């Protein structure tokens, strides 16, 4: 697994681009779920799914996201 900083970066600057009426989010390359955790801490009622290639990071993401799919889905 790469460094924790790589998989744990919360990307707070991206939250401003999510419309207020959003109910479901698909986070491609969700890492350890830091972005989802930040959104859920904000109190918005969101269902957040993630896709992550690294099994170790995906396991961590599964602790904060509603569902995480693990693998390479490019083909």
Secondary structure, DSSP 4 states (H G I P E B T S, - for coil): ---HHHH----GGGGGGS-TT--EEEEET-TTSHHHHHHHHTT---EEEEEES-HHHHHHHTTTSSEEEES----
